[in-house]
Amino acid sequence: MSAAVEARTGEHYRVRVEEYRTFQTQGLLVVRGLVPTAEVEELRAHTEDILHERVELPGVPTAAYGDGAAHSGILDPSRVSEVERRYVRIHMLHRHLAIHERFLLHPRILDVLQALIGPDIMAMQTMLFLKPPGSDGQGYHQDSYYIPTLPDTLCGAWLAVDRADAGNGCMRFTVGSQHEPIYPDARNRQSHYPSGELADLAIIEGASHTDEARNGLTPVARRYAGREVVVPADPGDVVFFGGHILHRSLANDSRDRFRRSFVGHYANARSYTQWGGGNAEHILARGDTHLPYAQPRFGTPCAANRPRARNAGAAPAPTMMADGEMMATTATAAKRLDPAGEED
Ligand SMILES: O=C(O)CCC(=O)C(=O)O
């Protein structure tokens, strides 16, 4: 599909206007090969360590699985499927493991985010999907429902670790639905538009449910019949998508293929949030902010730990004049507009 573009080589990634336009018009942007293969391989090897219980996950005691097999690198085959099931999706490991923090703050992913929703970027959430063969997908949902930011600037970055396609439950997006409001759940109807700003907003139930009949966003998706795009991805490809677009993934129906992916969620660092402990708990990845922010716990280089002069190099802000002409608010310009200061 046209949302897919090829990444150019080099350390930094510079987004093209066409890509920016694609993100706005389609609600998503696929950047092929954004993360170099060797780095993706490191992430894939890390998932193997998780699957073989060679790494300790906070809050998930390996002892729960029994004996000395943990950390030996050899997992009792009878327990493999139990472990796989347990690790379909793991949240927020960037607060506990350096490798997750590094991928959350990957410079080339931040380059794209800076152009799409920046310039100031706050890194909020990580999710690692292992999605082994036979595991379920996730039904229609909108990410901004779960992670509210004000103003709403949420953006996901979905990095393929394995080849993902229709056979093992790749991502699917309903193009056009990025213009929809967020549909709150009946259990949390105050989450969005709490003062009734949208008169006829439907309150729904069952977002994320894999059964379309029980997912309250299905009727919204049907408004865009024929516009759902299936997005196959190869290791290193990254899919960027805004917080309003309806998306889902189906079950992994393959016999033997995992569908591993690493997902980061970000917002403009000037957006206020109470989610996940509030702004002070989220890392300032790029730029600056007037709001509190967190340092990366493992010291990954990013805006939060880079010494800088606040607002250094800020360009003078243009202002809209009555006749539509744009003018910089420099001292000279301001003087020229001031009838009392007509020396020149
Ligand atoms: O990877 C998946 O299957 C679902 C991911 C997703 O929906 C999300 O990151 O919001």
The ligand as a MOL file (V3000), in Angstrom:
LIG
                    3D

  0  0  0     0  0            999 V3000
M  V30 BEGIN CTAB
M  V30 COUNTS 10 9 0 0 0
M  V30 BEGIN ATOM
M  V30 1 O 0.5350 -6.3610 17.9310 0
M  V30 2 C -0.6590 -6.5490 18.0610 0
M  V30 3 O -1.1850 -7.5960 17.7740 0
M  V30 4 C -1.5330 -5.4620 18.5730 0
M  V30 5 C -0.7820 -4.2210 18.8730 0
M  V30 6 C -1.6730 -3.0840 19.1110 0
M  V30 7 O -2.8190 -3.1240 18.8660 0
M  V30 8 C -1.1290 -1.8360 19.6270 0
M  V30 9 O 0.0850 -1.7220 19.7680 0
M  V30 10 O -1.9190 -0.9390 19.9110 0
M  V30 END ATOM
M  V30 BEGIN BOND
M  V30 1 2 1 2
M  V30 2 1 2 3
M  V30 3 1 2 4
M  V30 4 1 4 5
M  V30 5 1 5 6
M  V30 6 2 6 7
M  V30 7 1 6 8
M  V30 8 2 8 9
M  V30 9 1 8 10
M  V30 END BOND
M  V30 END CTAB
M  END
